[in-house]
Amino acid sequence: MNDLTGSRAAGMEKRNENDNAVYVKRIVLDVLKPHLPNALEFSRTIAGLGGDYRVRLTVIEVDEQTETLQVVVDGSAIDFDAVQTSINSMGGSIHSIDEVEVQSEVDAGRG
C-alpha cells in the first residue's frame, strides 16, 4: 500500500536541499467515491480548499455503489494533505497519484 502523505512534495510548500521553496502546481488522482456527494459538489469542495484551485473531474467508471474518478487539481501551491483529507471526509479514497507537477522557486528575500 502506498503512503500518499509521506512525500516531500505532498504539502503546500516544502524546501529542497538548496533551501528553495517547492510548490505542487498540478496533481492527477485516481479516486474511488460513493455516489453522494455528486461530482459537482465533490469538485466544488476540493476547489474551495485553495484560493486559485481549478478542479477537473472525470467519471471513469460507475458501479452499483461507487464511482471511479480521475481528479485533476491545478493551483499555484496545492496543499495535498488538505485535498486528501477533504476527499476522505466525503467518503472517498485516493487509489493513486497518477501525475504530479512541482516547481522550485528561489526565495527572493535571500541574498
Biopython code that builds the backbone (N, CA, C, O; Angstrom):
import numpy as np
from Bio.PDB.StructureBuilder import StructureBuilder

atoms = [
    (1, "MET", "N", (0.841, -1.190, 0.000)),
    (1, "MET", "CA", (0.000, 0.000, 0.000)),
    (1, "MET", "C", (0.879, 1.243, 0.000)),
    (1, "MET", "O", (1.872, 1.297, 0.724)),
    (2, "ASN", "N", (0.527, 2.233, -0.797)),
    (2, "ASN", "CA", (1.316, 3.446, -0.906)),
    (2, "ASN", "C", (1.014, 4.383, 0.248)),
    (2, "ASN", "O", (-0.136, 4.519, 0.667)),
    (3, "ASP", "N", (2.057, 5.032, 0.762)),
    (3, "ASP", "CA", (1.876, 6.078, 1.759)),
    (3, "ASP", "C", (1.796, 7.395, 1.015)),
    (3, "ASP", "O", (2.824, 7.952, 0.629)),
    (4, "LEU", "N", (0.598, 7.899, 0.808)),
    (4, "LEU", "CA", (0.403, 9.075, -0.017)),
    (4, "LEU", "C", (0.775, 10.364, 0.692)),
    (4, "LEU", "O", (0.942, 11.390, 0.032)),
    (5, "THR", "N", (0.909, 10.351, 1.999)),
    (5, "THR", "CA", (1.211, 11.582, 2.709)),
    (5, "THR", "C", (2.680, 11.722, 3.035)),
    (5, "THR", "O", (3.080, 12.765, 3.551)),
    (6, "GLY", "N", (3.505, 10.723, 2.762)),
    (6, "GLY", "CA", (4.902, 10.765, 3.154)),
    (6, "GLY", "C", (5.821, 11.497, 2.194)),
    (6, "GLY", "O", (6.990, 11.699, 2.522)),
    (7, "SER", "N", (5.353, 11.899, 1.041)),
    (7, "SER", "CA", (6.189, 12.533, 0.037)),
    (7, "SER", "C", (6.573, 13.946, 0.436)),
    (7, "SER", "O", (5.780, 14.658, 1.052)),
    (8, "ARG", "N", (7.800, 14.360, 0.086)),
    (8, "ARG", "CA", (8.229, 15.736, 0.337)),
    (8, "ARG", "C", (7.376, 16.730, -0.439)),
    (8, "ARG", "O", (7.186, 17.860, 0.011)),
    (9, "ALA", "N", (6.857, 16.329, -1.601)),
    (9, "ALA", "CA", (6.043, 17.222, -2.411)),
    (9, "ALA", "C", (4.579, 17.178, -2.003)),
    (9, "ALA", "O", (3.736, 17.774, -2.675)),
    (10, "ALA", "N", (4.261, 16.485, -0.915)),
    (10, "ALA", "CA", (2.861, 16.293, -0.551)),
    (10, "ALA", "C", (2.208, 17.553, -0.020)),
    (10, "ALA", "O", (1.014, 17.749, -0.247)),
    (11, "GLY", "N", (2.922, 18.405, 0.668)),
    (11, "GLY", "CA", (2.316, 19.576, 1.285)),
    (11, "GLY", "C", (2.332, 20.783, 0.378)),
    (11, "GLY", "O", (2.750, 20.708, -0.777)),
    (12, "MET", "N", (1.869, 21.904, 0.919)),
    (12, "MET", "CA", (1.752, 23.113, 0.141)),
    (12, "MET", "C", (3.117, 23.682, -0.227)),
    (12, "MET", "O", (3.349, 23.994, -1.395)),
    (13, "GLU", "N", (4.014, 23.826, 0.722)),
    (13, "GLU", "CA", (5.351, 24.326, 0.451)),
    (13, "GLU", "C", (6.345, 23.463, 1.186)),
    (13, "GLU", "O", (6.190, 23.195, 2.378)),
    (14, "LYS", "N", (7.345, 23.038, 0.489)),
    (14, "LYS", "CA", (8.450, 22.298, 1.089)),
    (14, "LYS", "C", (9.726, 22.978, 0.654)),
    (14, "LYS", "O", (9.702, 23.835, -0.230)),
    (15, "ARG", "N", (10.817, 22.620, 1.248)),
    (15, "ARG", "CA", (12.121, 23.170, 0.875)),
    (15, "ARG", "C", (12.976, 22.056, 0.304)),
    (15, "ARG", "O", (12.983, 20.941, 0.826)),
    (16, "ASN", "N", (13.704, 22.358, -0.777)),
    (16, "ASN", "CA", (14.623, 21.362, -1.317)),
    (16, "ASN", "C", (15.988, 21.542, -0.675)),
    (16, "ASN", "O", (16.147, 22.377, 0.216)),
    (17, "GLU", "N", (16.967, 20.777, -1.113)),
    (17, "GLU", "CA", (18.292, 20.809, -0.489)),
    (17, "GLU", "C", (18.988, 22.149, -0.649)),
    (17, "GLU", "O", (19.908, 22.448, 0.112)),
    (18, "ASN", "N", (18.579, 22.973, -1.617)),
    (18, "ASN", "CA", (19.144, 24.304, -1.805)),
    (18, "ASN", "C", (18.348, 25.371, -1.075)),
    (18, "ASN", "O", (18.580, 26.565, -1.266)),
    (19, "ASP", "N", (17.408, 24.944, -0.239)),
    (19, "ASP", "CA", (16.528, 25.821, 0.525)),
    (19, "ASP", "C", (15.608, 26.656, -0.364)),
    (19, "ASP", "O", (15.183, 27.742, 0.029)),
    (20, "ASN", "N", (15.304, 26.156, -1.549)),
    (20, "ASN", "CA", (14.319, 26.794, -2.414)),
    (20, "ASN", "C", (12.939, 26.254, -2.055)),
    (20, "ASN", "O", (12.801, 25.089, -1.683)),
    (21, "ALA", "N", (11.926, 27.098, -2.165)),
    (21, "ALA", "CA", (10.557, 26.644, -1.943)),
    (21, "ALA", "C", (10.141, 25.752, -3.110)),
    (21, "ALA", "O", (10.436, 26.056, -4.266)),
    (22, "VAL", "N", (9.456, 24.656, -2.805)),
    (22, "VAL", "CA", (8.970, 23.744, -3.832)),
    (22, "VAL", "C", (7.452, 23.661, -3.678)),
    (22, "VAL", "O", (6.941, 23.289, -2.622)),
    (23, "TYR", "N", (6.744, 24.014, -4.748)),
    (23, "TYR", "CA", (5.283, 24.064, -4.720)),
    (23, "TYR", "C", (4.687, 23.018, -5.649)),
    (23, "TYR", "O", (5.195, 22.784, -6.746)),
    (24, "VAL", "N", (3.603, 22.392, -5.198)),
    (24, "VAL", "CA", (2.842, 21.478, -6.050)),
    (24, "VAL", "C", (1.918, 22.343, -6.902)),
    (24, "VAL", "O", (1.108, 23.108, -6.378)),
    (25, "LYS", "N", (2.048, 22.212, -8.221)),
    (25, "LYS", "CA", (1.265, 23.022, -9.160)),
    (25, "LYS", "C", (0.108, 22.248, -9.778)),
    (25, "LYS", "O", (-0.916, 22.834, -10.130)),
    (26, "ARG", "N", (0.270, 20.921, -9.912)),
    (26, "ARG", "CA", (-0.760, 20.095, -10.557)),
    (26, "ARG", "C", (-0.643, 18.694, -9.995)),
    (26, "ARG", "O", (0.455, 18.182, -9.779)),
    (27, "ILE", "N", (-1.792, 18.084, -9.762)),
    (27, "ILE", "CA", (-1.813, 16.709, -9.293)),
    (27, "ILE", "C", (-2.998, 15.990, -9.931)),
    (27, "ILE", "O", (-4.103, 16.528, -9.995)),
    (28, "VAL", "N", (-2.754, 14.773, -10.401)),
    (28, "VAL", "CA", (-3.793, 13.949, -11.020)),
    (28, "VAL", "C", (-3.984, 12.723, -10.135)),
    (28, "VAL", "O", (-3.039, 11.975, -9.884)),
    (29, "LEU", "N", (-5.208, 12.524, -9.668)),
    (29, "LEU", "CA", (-5.514, 11.469, -8.708)),
    (29, "LEU", "C", (-6.525, 10.479, -9.273)),
    (29, "LEU", "O", (-7.440, 10.852, -10.006)),
    (30, "ASP", "N", (-6.342, 9.216, -8.919)),
    (30, "ASP", "CA", (-7.328, 8.166, -9.174)),
    (30, "ASP", "C", (-8.084, 7.989, -7.869)),
    (30, "ASP", "O", (-7.500, 7.592, -6.861)),
    (31, "VAL", "N", (-9.380, 8.283, -7.880)),
    (31, "VAL", "CA", (-10.186, 8.337, -6.657)),
    (31, "VAL", "C", (-11.397, 7.420, -6.779)),
    (31, "VAL", "O", (-12.025, 7.337, -7.835)),
    (32, "LEU", "N", (-11.712, 6.739, -5.695)),
    (32, "LEU", "CA", (-12.953, 5.969, -5.582)),
    (32, "LEU", "C", (-13.833, 6.683, -4.573)),
    (32, "LEU", "O", (-13.381, 7.009, -3.475)),
    (33, "LYS", "N", (-15.097, 6.930, -4.938)),
    (33, "LYS", "CA", (-16.017, 7.617, -4.020)),
    (33, "LYS", "C", (-17.412, 7.022, -4.142)),
    (33, "LYS", "O", (-17.745, 6.413, -5.158)),
    (34, "PRO", "N", (-18.232, 7.200, -3.101)),
    (34, "PRO", "CA", (-19.642, 6.800, -3.204)),
    (34, "PRO", "C", (-20.371, 7.752, -4.159)),
    (34, "PRO", "O", (-19.826, 8.794, -4.525)),
    (35, "HIS", "N", (-21.595, 7.404, -4.562)),
    (35, "HIS", "CA", (-22.349, 8.235, -5.498)),
    (35, "HIS", "C", (-22.638, 9.631, -4.931)),
    (35, "HIS", "O", (-22.715, 10.603, -5.682)),
    (36, "LEU", "N", (-22.794, 9.726, -3.636)),
    (36, "LEU", "CA", (-23.035, 11.030, -2.997)),
    (36, "LEU", "C", (-21.849, 11.376, -2.124)),
    (36, "LEU", "O", (-21.394, 10.521, -1.364)),
    (37, "PRO", "N", (-21.326, 12.592, -2.197)),
    (37, "PRO", "CA", (-21.847, 13.722, -2.961)),
    (37, "PRO", "C", (-21.634, 13.521, -4.464)),
    (37, "PRO", "O", (-20.787, 12.738, -4.895)),
    (38, "ASN", "N", (-22.439, 14.260, -5.251)),
    (38, "ASN", "CA", (-22.312, 14.130, -6.701)),
    (38, "ASN", "C", (-21.006, 14.782, -7.176)),
    (38, "ASN", "O", (-20.305, 15.431, -6.399)),
    (39, "ALA", "N", (-20.698, 14.601, -8.443)),
    (39, "ALA", "CA", (-19.421, 15.067, -8.993)),
    (39, "ALA", "C", (-19.244, 16.577, -8.870)),
    (39, "ALA", "O", (-18.138, 17.049, -8.604)),
    (40, "LEU", "N", (-20.317, 17.337, -9.061)),
    (40, "LEU", "CA", (-20.226, 18.792, -8.975)),
    (40, "LEU", "C", (-19.896, 19.236, -7.551)),
    (40, "LEU", "O", (-19.000, 20.055, -7.346)),
    (41, "GLU", "N", (-20.613, 18.700, -6.574)),
    (41, "GLU", "CA", (-20.359, 19.057, -5.181)),
    (41, "GLU", "C", (-18.963, 18.600, -4.743)),
    (41, "GLU", "O", (-18.270, 19.325, -4.029)),
    (42, "PHE", "N", (-18.557, 17.420, -5.162)),
    (42, "PHE", "CA", (-17.237, 16.875, -4.849)),
    (42, "PHE", "C", (-16.150, 17.819, -5.374)),
    (42, "PHE", "O", (-15.212, 18.156, -4.651)),
    (43, "SER", "N", (-16.282, 18.243, -6.635)),
    (43, "SER", "CA", (-15.312, 19.149, -7.255)),
    (43, "SER", "C", (-15.292, 20.516, -6.593)),
    (43, "SER", "O", (-14.224, 21.077, -6.347)),
    (44, "ARG", "N", (-16.458, 21.044, -6.307)),
    (44, "ARG", "CA", (-16.534, 22.363, -5.652)),
    (44, "ARG", "C", (-15.873, 22.354, -4.284)),
    (44, "ARG", "O", (-15.201, 23.312, -3.903)),
    (45, "THR", "N", (-16.066, 21.266, -3.547)),
    (45, "THR", "CA", (-15.464, 21.170, -2.225)),
    (45, "THR", "C", (-13.950, 21.199, -2.321)),
    (45, "THR", "O", (-13.292, 21.895, -1.547)),
    (46, "ILE", "N", (-13.391, 20.453, -3.258)),
    (46, "ILE", "CA", (-11.934, 20.443, -3.428)),
    (46, "ILE", "C", (-11.445, 21.807, -3.914)),
    (46, "ILE", "O", (-10.437, 22.310, -3.417)),
    (47, "ALA", "N", (-12.137, 22.406, -4.871)),
    (47, "ALA", "CA", (-11.743, 23.717, -5.389)),
    (47, "ALA", "C", (-11.763, 24.778, -4.299)),
    (47, "ALA", "O", (-10.961, 25.712, -4.322)),
    (48, "GLY", "N", (-12.669, 24.637, -3.355)),
    (48, "GLY", "CA", (-12.784, 25.607, -2.277)),
    (48, "GLY", "C", (-11.646, 25.566, -1.269)),
    (48, "GLY", "O", (-11.563, 26.441, -0.407)),
    (49, "LEU", "N", (-10.785, 24.591, -1.353)),
    (49, "LEU", "CA", (-9.665, 24.475, -0.422)),
    (49, "LEU", "C", (-8.576, 25.509, -0.674)),
    (49, "LEU", "O", (-7.832, 25.860, 0.242)),
    (50, "GLY", "N", (-8.476, 25.998, -1.901)),
    (50, "GLY", "CA", (-7.430, 26.965, -2.245)),
    (50, "GLY", "C", (-8.017, 28.154, -2.966)),
    (50, "GLY", "O", (-9.064, 28.049, -3.605)),
    (51, "GLY", "N", (-7.351, 29.271, -2.867)),
    (51, "GLY", "CA", (-7.843, 30.492, -3.490)),
    (51, "GLY", "C", (-7.837, 30.452, -5.004)),
    (51, "GLY", "O", (-8.605, 31.165, -5.650)),
    (52, "ASP", "N", (-6.971, 29.617, -5.580)),
    (52, "ASP", "CA", (-6.880, 29.571, -7.039)),
    (52, "ASP", "C", (-6.949, 28.149, -7.592)),
    (52, "ASP", "O", (-6.499, 27.900, -8.710)),
    (53, "TYR", "N", (-7.501, 27.221, -6.829)),
    (53, "TYR", "CA", (-7.567, 25.835, -7.299)),
    (53, "TYR", "C", (-8.558, 25.698, -8.440)),
    (53, "TYR", "O", (-9.666, 26.231, -8.390)),
    (54, "ARG", "N", (-8.139, 24.976, -9.469)),
    (54, "ARG", "CA", (-9.028, 24.611, -10.566)),
    (54, "ARG", "C", (-9.099, 23.092, -10.562)),
    (54, "ARG", "O", (-8.069, 22.419, -10.552)),
    (55, "VAL", "N", (-10.321, 22.546, -10.570)),
    (55, "VAL", "CA", (-10.527, 21.103, -10.474)),
    (55, "VAL", "C", (-11.251, 20.614, -11.717)),
    (55, "VAL", "O", (-12.261, 21.180, -12.135)),
    (56, "ARG", "N", (-10.713, 19.552, -12.296)),
    (56, "ARG", "CA", (-11.386, 18.864, -13.405)),
    (56, "ARG", "C", (-11.611, 17.427, -12.962)),
    (56, "ARG", "O", (-10.666, 16.725, -12.601)),
    (57, "LEU", "N", (-12.850, 16.999, -12.989)),
    (57, "LEU", "CA", (-13.213, 15.659, -12.548)),
    (57, "LEU", "C", (-13.805, 14.903, -13.731)),
    (57, "LEU", "O", (-14.692, 15.405, -14.422)),
    (58, "THR", "N", (-13.304, 13.692, -13.955)),
    (58, "THR", "CA", (-13.834, 12.825, -14.998)),
    (58, "THR", "C", (-14.279, 11.524, -14.355)),
    (58, "THR", "O", (-13.498, 10.876, -13.659)),
    (59, "VAL", "N", (-15.533, 11.135, -14.584)),
    (59, "VAL", "CA", (-16.024, 9.856, -14.089)),
    (59, "VAL", "C", (-15.541, 8.782, -15.061)),
    (59, "VAL", "O", (-15.870, 8.807, -16.247)),
    (60, "ILE", "N", (-14.754, 7.839, -14.539)),
    (60, "ILE", "CA", (-14.172, 6.785, -15.357)),
    (60, "ILE", "C", (-15.062, 5.550, -15.382)),
    (60, "ILE", "O", (-15.225, 4.910, -16.421)),
    (61, "GLU", "N", (-15.637, 5.220, -14.224)),
    (61, "GLU", "CA", (-16.453, 4.012, -14.110)),
    (61, "GLU", "C", (-17.490, 4.219, -13.017)),
    (61, "GLU", "O", (-17.223, 4.873, -12.009)),
    (62, "VAL", "N", (-18.683, 3.651, -13.228)),
    (62, "VAL", "CA", (-19.754, 3.709, -12.239)),
    (62, "VAL", "C", (-20.172, 2.287, -11.905)),
    (62, "VAL", "O", (-20.519, 1.505, -12.790)),
    (63, "ASP", "N", (-20.135, 1.961, -10.615)),
    (63, "ASP", "CA", (-20.612, 0.677, -10.121)),
    (63, "ASP", "C", (-21.919, 0.902, -9.385)),
    (63, "ASP", "O", (-22.448, 2.013, -9.364)),
    (64, "GLU", "N", (-22.430, -0.146, -8.790)),
    (64, "GLU", "CA", (-23.697, -0.052, -8.079)),
    (64, "GLU", "C", (-23.655, 0.960, -6.933)),
    (64, "GLU", "O", (-24.628, 1.677, -6.700)),
    (65, "GLN", "N", (-22.519, 1.019, -6.215)),
    (65, "GLN", "CA", (-22.429, 1.898, -5.044)),
    (65, "GLN", "C", (-21.309, 2.926, -5.115)),
    (65, "GLN", "O", (-21.247, 3.813, -4.264)),
    (66, "THR", "N", (-20.423, 2.836, -6.104)),
    (66, "THR", "CA", (-19.260, 3.728, -6.149)),
    (66, "THR", "C", (-19.000, 4.262, -7.545)),
    (66, "THR", "O", (-19.562, 3.784, -8.530)),
    (67, "GLU", "N", (-18.137, 5.259, -7.605)),
    (67, "GLU", "CA", (-17.673, 5.841, -8.858)),
    (67, "GLU", "C", (-16.152, 5.912, -8.805)),
    (67, "GLU", "O", (-15.576, 6.265, -7.776)),
    (68, "THR", "N", (-15.514, 5.579, -9.903)),
    (68, "THR", "CA", (-14.069, 5.765, -10.037)),
    (68, "THR", "C", (-13.858, 7.043, -10.831)),
    (68, "THR", "O", (-14.446, 7.232, -11.896)),
    (69, "LEU", "N", (-13.015, 7.914, -10.303)),
    (69, "LEU", "CA", (-12.815, 9.238, -10.884)),
    (69, "LEU", "C", (-11.357, 9.497, -11.201)),
    (69, "LEU", "O", (-10.458, 8.929, -10.580)),
    (70, "GLN", "N", (-11.138, 10.356, -12.168)),
    (70, "GLN", "CA", (-9.838, 10.993, -12.329)),
    (70, "GLN", "C", (-10.056, 12.437, -11.904)),
    (70, "GLN", "O", (-10.899, 13.137, -12.465)),
    (71, "VAL", "N", (-9.297, 12.877, -10.916)),
    (71, "VAL", "CA", (-9.426, 14.228, -10.392)),
    (71, "VAL", "C", (-8.115, 14.968, -10.662)),
    (71, "VAL", "O", (-7.049, 14.551, -10.211)),
    (72, "VAL", "N", (-8.214, 16.072, -11.404)),
    (72, "VAL", "CA", (-7.053, 16.898, -11.712)),
    (72, "VAL", "C", (-7.205, 18.208, -10.953)),
    (72, "VAL", "O", (-8.210, 18.905, -11.096)),
    (73, "VAL", "N", (-6.201, 18.540, -10.145)),
    (73, "VAL", "CA", (-6.209, 19.786, -9.389)),
    (73, "VAL", "C", (-5.023, 20.613, -9.861)),
    (73, "VAL", "O", (-3.888, 20.138, -9.863)),
    (74, "ASP", "N", (-5.293, 21.865, -10.266)),
    (74, "ASP", "CA", (-4.259, 22.816, -10.656)),
    (74, "ASP", "C", (-4.324, 24.005, -9.708)),
    (74, "ASP", "O", (-5.407, 24.424, -9.302)),
    (75, "GLY", "N", (-3.160, 24.546, -9.356)),
    (75, "GLY", "CA", (-3.102, 25.719, -8.496)),
    (75, "GLY", "C", (-1.666, 26.165, -8.330)),
    (75, "GLY", "O", (-0.737, 25.483, -8.765)),
    (76, "SER", "N", (-1.489, 27.313, -7.700)),
    (76, "SER", "CA", (-0.137, 27.845, -7.532)),
    (76, "SER", "C", (0.629, 27.150, -6.413)),
    (76, "SER", "O", (1.858, 27.097, -6.446)),
    (77, "ALA", "N", (-0.075, 26.624, -5.436)),
    (77, "ALA", "CA", (0.566, 25.927, -4.310)),
    (77, "ALA", "C", (-0.464, 24.995, -3.674)),
    (77, "ALA", "O", (-1.102, 25.350, -2.684)),
    (78, "ILE", "N", (-0.620, 23.810, -4.243)),
    (78, "ILE", "CA", (-1.647, 22.866, -3.800)),
    (78, "ILE", "C", (-1.229, 22.220, -2.486)),
    (78, "ILE", "O", (-0.104, 21.740, -2.346)),
    (79, "ASP", "N", (-2.134, 22.214, -1.543)),
    (79, "ASP", "CA", (-1.916, 21.548, -0.262)),
    (79, "ASP", "C", (-2.484, 20.132, -0.379)),
    (79, "ASP", "O", (-3.678, 19.915, -0.172)),
    (80, "PHE", "N", (-1.620, 19.176, -0.711)),
    (80, "PHE", "CA", (-2.073, 17.804, -0.929)),
    (80, "PHE", "C", (-2.738, 17.226, 0.310)),
    (80, "PHE", "O", (-3.748, 16.532, 0.197)),
    (81, "ASP", "N", (-2.197, 17.498, 1.480)),
    (81, "ASP", "CA", (-2.783, 16.952, 2.709)),
    (81, "ASP", "C", (-4.225, 17.407, 2.875)),
    (81, "ASP", "O", (-5.081, 16.623, 3.282)),
    (82, "ALA", "N", (-4.501, 18.680, 2.559)),
    (82, "ALA", "CA", (-5.873, 19.196, 2.666)),
    (82, "ALA", "C", (-6.780, 18.547, 1.625)),
    (82, "ALA", "O", (-7.937, 18.242, 1.915)),
    (83, "VAL", "N", (-6.261, 18.332, 0.410)),
    (83, "VAL", "CA", (-7.044, 17.668, -0.640)),
    (83, "VAL", "C", (-7.381, 16.250, -0.205)),
    (83, "VAL", "O", (-8.530, 15.821, -0.312)),
    (84, "GLN", "N", (-6.384, 15.526, 0.283)),
    (84, "GLN", "CA", (-6.602, 14.142, 0.718)),
    (84, "GLN", "C", (-7.604, 14.078, 1.874)),
    (84, "GLN", "O", (-8.484, 13.218, 1.878)),
    (85, "THR", "N", (-7.483, 14.966, 2.840)),
    (85, "THR", "CA", (-8.411, 14.993, 3.981)),
    (85, "THR", "C", (-9.834, 15.284, 3.511)),
    (85, "THR", "O", (-10.789, 14.678, 3.997)),
    (86, "SER", "N", (-9.971, 16.210, 2.567)),
    (86, "SER", "CA", (-11.293, 16.555, 2.041)),
    (86, "SER", "C", (-11.928, 15.372, 1.312)),
    (86, "SER", "O", (-13.107, 15.075, 1.508)),
    (87, "ILE", "N", (-11.148, 14.705, 0.479)),
    (87, "ILE", "CA", (-11.654, 13.529, -0.242)),
    (87, "ILE", "C", (-12.097, 12.459, 0.748)),
    (87, "ILE", "O", (-13.171, 11.878, 0.595)),
    (88, "ASN", "N", (-11.282, 12.196, 1.755)),
    (88, "ASN", "CA", (-11.632, 11.198, 2.772)),
    (88, "ASN", "C", (-12.896, 11.589, 3.531)),
    (88, "ASN", "O", (-13.728, 10.732, 3.830)),
    (89, "SER", "N", (-13.048, 12.874, 3.845)),
    (89, "SER", "CA", (-14.227, 13.324, 4.610)),
    (89, "SER", "C", (-15.517, 13.190, 3.810)),
    (89, "SER", "O", (-16.603, 13.139, 4.388)),
    (90, "MET", "N", (-15.404, 13.132, 2.472)),
    (90, "MET", "CA", (-16.580, 12.940, 1.620)),
    (90, "MET", "C", (-16.800, 11.467, 1.287)),
    (90, "MET", "O", (-17.608, 11.136, 0.420)),
    (91, "GLY", "N", (-16.080, 10.586, 1.978)),
    (91, "GLY", "CA", (-16.261, 9.149, 1.795)),
    (91, "GLY", "C", (-15.420, 8.550, 0.689)),
    (91, "GLY", "O", (-15.572, 7.372, 0.367)),
    (92, "GLY", "N", (-14.532, 9.340, 0.098)),
    (92, "GLY", "CA", (-13.694, 8.865, -0.987)),
    (92, "GLY", "C", (-12.351, 8.365, -0.498)),
    (92, "GLY", "O", (-11.988, 8.541, 0.665)),
    (93, "SER", "N", (-11.620, 7.740, -1.404)),
    (93, "SER", "CA", (-10.259, 7.313, -1.095)),
    (93, "SER", "C", (-9.408, 7.457, -2.349)),
    (93, "SER", "O", (-9.859, 7.193, -3.464)),
    (94, "ILE", "N", (-8.173, 7.881, -2.138)),
    (94, "ILE", "CA", (-7.235, 8.036, -3.239)),
    (94, "ILE", "C", (-6.568, 6.692, -3.485)),
    (94, "ILE", "O", (-5.930, 6.137, -2.591)),
    (95, "HIS", "N", (-6.714, 6.172, -4.695)),
    (95, "HIS", "CA", (-6.068, 4.910, -5.053)),
    (95, "HIS", "C", (-4.635, 5.133, -5.497)),
    (95, "HIS", "O", (-3.754, 4.327, -5.196)),
    (96, "SER", "N", (-4.396, 6.241, -6.222)),
    (96, "SER", "CA", (-3.038, 6.514, -6.672)),
    (96, "SER", "C", (-2.887, 7.972, -7.063)),
    (96, "SER", "O", (-3.855, 8.660, -7.385)),
    (97, "ILE", "N", (-1.646, 8.419, -7.023)),
    (97, "ILE", "CA", (-1.268, 9.702, -7.597)),
    (97, "ILE", "C", (-0.694, 9.357, -8.968)),
    (97, "ILE", "O", (0.373, 8.750, -9.062)),
    (98, "ASP", "N", (-1.394, 9.741, -10.020)),
    (98, "ASP", "CA", (-1.010, 9.339, -11.365)),
    (98, "ASP", "C", (-0.093, 10.334, -12.061)),
    (98, "ASP", "O", (0.629, 9.971, -12.990)),
    (99, "GLU", "N", (-0.117, 11.576, -11.620)),
    (99, "GLU", "CA", (0.745, 12.598, -12.220)),
    (99, "GLU", "C", (0.899, 13.716, -11.203)),
    (99, "GLU", "O", (-0.028, 14.028, -10.456)),
    (100, "VAL", "N", (2.077, 14.311, -11.185)),
    (100, "VAL", "CA", (2.297, 15.458, -10.310)),
    (100, "VAL", "C", (3.258, 16.415, -10.988)),
    (100, "VAL", "O", (4.195, 15.995, -11.666)),
    (101, "GLU", "N", (3.019, 17.699, -10.800)),
    (101, "GLU", "CA", (3.918, 18.731, -11.309)),
    (101, "GLU", "C", (4.291, 19.618, -10.136)),
    (101, "GLU", "O", (3.418, 20.144, -9.445)),
    (102, "VAL", "N", (5.578, 19.782, -9.913)),
    (102, "VAL", "CA", (6.069, 20.647, -8.844)),
    (102, "VAL", "C", (7.017, 21.674, -9.448)),
    (102, "VAL", "O", (7.583, 21.467, -10.522)),
    (103, "GLN", "N", (7.178, 22.778, -8.739)),
    (103, "GLN", "CA", (8.064, 23.826, -9.213)),
    (103, "GLN", "C", (8.869, 24.359, -8.049)),
    (103, "GLN", "O", (8.330, 24.637, -6.978)),
    (104, "SER", "N", (10.160, 24.497, -8.269)),
    (104, "SER", "CA", (11.057, 25.071, -7.285)),
    (104, "SER", "C", (11.222, 26.554, -7.579)),
    (104, "SER", "O", (11.428, 26.954, -8.725)),
    (105, "GLU", "N", (11.130, 27.360, -6.535)),
    (105, "GLU", "CA", (11.283, 28.793, -6.693)),
    (105, "GLU", "C", (12.315, 29.290, -5.712)),
    (105, "GLU", "O", (12.268, 28.958, -4.527)),
    (106, "VAL", "N", (13.257, 30.093, -6.205)),
    (106, "VAL", "CA", (14.277, 30.684, -5.360)),
    (106, "VAL", "C", (13.617, 31.752, -4.508)),
    (106, "VAL", "O", (12.833, 32.561, -5.004)),
    (107, "ASP", "N", (13.938, 31.750, -3.231)),
    (107, "ASP", "CA", (13.406, 32.732, -2.297)),
    (107, "ASP", "C", (13.977, 34.102, -2.654)),
    (107, "ASP", "O", (15.187, 34.317, -2.576)),
    (108, "ALA", "N", (13.096, 35.032, -3.046)),
    (108, "ALA", "CA", (13.536, 36.367, -3.476)),
    (108, "ALA", "C", (14.185, 37.155, -2.339)),
    (108, "ALA", "O", (14.956, 38.083, -2.585)),
    (109, "GLY", "N", (13.871, 36.784, -1.090)),
    (109, "GLY", "CA", (14.418, 37.506, 0.054)),
    (109, "GLY", "C", (15.830, 37.105, 0.425)),
    (109, "GLY", "O", (16.463, 37.748, 1.262)),
    (110, "ARG", "N", (16.327, 36.049, -0.191)),
    (110, "ARG", "CA", (17.683, 35.592, 0.128)),
    (110, "ARG", "C", (18.696, 36.430, -0.648)),
    (110, "ARG", "O", (18.431, 36.841, -1.778)),
    (111, "GLY", "N", (19.827, 36.674, -0.056)),
    (111, "GLY", "CA", (20.818, 37.499, -0.733)),
    (111, "GLY", "C", (22.092, 36.871, -0.924)),
    (111, "GLY", "O", (23.002, 37.479, -1.487)),
]
sb = StructureBuilder()
sb.init_structure("model")
sb.init_model(0)
sb.init_chain("A")
sb.init_seg("    ")
for serial, (resi, resn, name, xyz) in enumerate(atoms, 1):
    if name == "N":
        sb.init_residue(resn, " ", resi, " ")
    sb.init_atom(name, np.array(xyz, "f"), 0.0, 1.0, " ", f" {name:<3s}", serial, name[0])
structure = sb.get_structure()
